[in-house]
């Protein structure tokens, strides 16, 4: 019978004495041989199994998940669009034609949207305008606060105050539950925008509605004005400075199409979060993305004459996922910082994430057969001492916090794949933004001491968590760097690491 390593408890501190410390024990994980495990993901059920069928993997055993892309991969890849625009000179029209097969460009005009401001769910609307506003058929002076509370039947209670929280000036009820700007036209100056007290400003009107018994705050806005606050938070305006202006124009077309196809609630077409499209209001606007919106005014992607929900994600990894739009190769994605990625977990973390007890095995049951490595995971099986979980690739991504559902699983530490030179990143798909990544404390320390040319040499494994999540570490040719909240970041000499590697006995 195979001998099983004993699980140890790691406390994330360096022992100054002669005994093996918890940090040194963590660093020893770098010596575990990498054994390929066929991977699969997708949850259906957890079945009870005989605990004696197979030995459990020690909880501190590392597993490397190597993947491609960031996001669901359906429709347009934002990094791919940038690559095609910058490197191949593609126009926005050619970009959307590539990703959204079986569609054509059409026009939408005079379209206004109701946007649910989800962060204000359950709250009273309190807003003002520097230029004044109108509510309940009356003018409101500049700076005066308007407070709306929705009432049954579609109306609202109105309270107007001196400033946002001053004395009450007047109050009433109305069947028009909206605060309107002094001029309802499109592209009005910033002083006419309505500002949430203590929050962002918005073009258009602000109002309230009831969703059952709970209040909702809404922004009623022209679709072109709405896009001015979407494109700069769903893409990066500075792409226009590096040859990517057409990618921003493609983003504007896709975002307009997505919004025009939305019919999400009885009281609003869409929302302002990742569940729909991220919308930051007028404070997030940028002249470069405003230009992308204005130069594509009204353009939408259509099928059978109707706008389609043109999904997009940050990085496809080199091949789109298919679905509503036919899967296509995405050569433009080669420059994405997430074209290839690795994430590392312990066996204990995997077992806990899938609620199967002590981990026994992880295997991919089915892939979509698109792209390298067999493509995206359709079903994954995770076997543990308490049962077996079968999950979809999407669910596995959620449970482990992976960047996409296109991945392989390997037992042990695997060197990270080379990544492209740093560049502007994007906020990703509706529902899963892909933000620019801040260097970790370990990465900062490694750069500070010279990187690959410094005393530690090249990395020999990815950065990973300690099994008890008390800190993180990374192995290098000449030693390791360890970070804990208590100690901060520490460089551990290679000779100490080597002397503390386990001998293979349970001793």
Secondary structure as GFF3:
##gff-version 3
##sequence-region A 1 507
A	DSSP	alpha_helix	22	27	.	.	.	ID=ss1
A	DSSP	three_ten_helix	28	31	.	.	.	ID=ss2
A	DSSP	beta_strand	35	37	.	.	.	ID=ss3
A	DSSP	beta_strand	42	47	.	.	.	ID=ss4
A	DSSP	beta_strand	62	67	.	.	.	ID=ss5
A	DSSP	beta_strand	76	77	.	.	.	ID=ss6
A	DSSP	alpha_helix	78	88	.	.	.	ID=ss7
A	DSSP	alpha_helix	92	99	.	.	.	ID=ss8
A	DSSP	beta_strand	104	107	.	.	.	ID=ss9
A	DSSP	beta_strand	112	116	.	.	.	ID=ss10
A	DSSP	three_ten_helix	118	120	.	.	.	ID=ss11
A	DSSP	beta_strand	125	128	.	.	.	ID=ss12
A	DSSP	beta_strand	133	135	.	.	.	ID=ss13
A	DSSP	beta_strand	138	140	.	.	.	ID=ss14
A	DSSP	beta_strand	145	151	.	.	.	ID=ss15
A	DSSP	beta_strand	155	161	.	.	.	ID=ss16
A	DSSP	beta_strand	168	174	.	.	.	ID=ss17
A	DSSP	beta_strand	178	181	.	.	.	ID=ss18
A	DSSP	three_ten_helix	190	192	.	.	.	ID=ss19
A	DSSP	beta_strand	194	196	.	.	.	ID=ss20
A	DSSP	beta_strand	201	202	.	.	.	ID=ss21
A	DSSP	beta_strand	205	211	.	.	.	ID=ss22
A	DSSP	beta_strand	214	222	.	.	.	ID=ss23
A	DSSP	alpha_helix	223	228	.	.	.	ID=ss24
A	DSSP	alpha_helix	231	234	.	.	.	ID=ss25
A	DSSP	three_ten_helix	237	242	.	.	.	ID=ss26
A	DSSP	alpha_helix	245	260	.	.	.	ID=ss27
A	DSSP	beta_strand	270	271	.	.	.	ID=ss28
A	DSSP	three_ten_helix	282	284	.	.	.	ID=ss29
A	DSSP	alpha_helix	287	294	.	.	.	ID=ss30
A	DSSP	beta_strand	299	303	.	.	.	ID=ss31
A	DSSP	beta_strand	306	307	.	.	.	ID=ss32
A	DSSP	beta_strand	312	313	.	.	.	ID=ss33
A	DSSP	three_ten_helix	331	335	.	.	.	ID=ss34
A	DSSP	beta_strand	341	346	.	.	.	ID=ss35
A	DSSP	alpha_helix	347	354	.	.	.	ID=ss36
A	DSSP	beta_strand	359	367	.	.	.	ID=ss37
A	DSSP	three_ten_helix	372	374	.	.	.	ID=ss38
A	DSSP	beta_strand	377	384	.	.	.	ID=ss39
A	DSSP	beta_strand	387	392	.	.	.	ID=ss40
A	DSSP	alpha_helix	393	400	.	.	.	ID=ss41
A	DSSP	beta_strand	407	411	.	.	.	ID=ss42
A	DSSP	alpha_helix	441	448	.	.	.	ID=ss43
A	DSSP	three_ten_helix	451	453	.	.	.	ID=ss44
A	DSSP	beta_strand	464	465	.	.	.	ID=ss45
A	DSSP	beta_strand	471	476	.	.	.	ID=ss46
A	DSSP	beta_strand	479	484	.	.	.	ID=ss47
A	DSSP	beta_strand	488	493	.	.	.	ID=ss48
A	DSSP	alpha_helix	494	499	.	.	.	ID=ss49
###
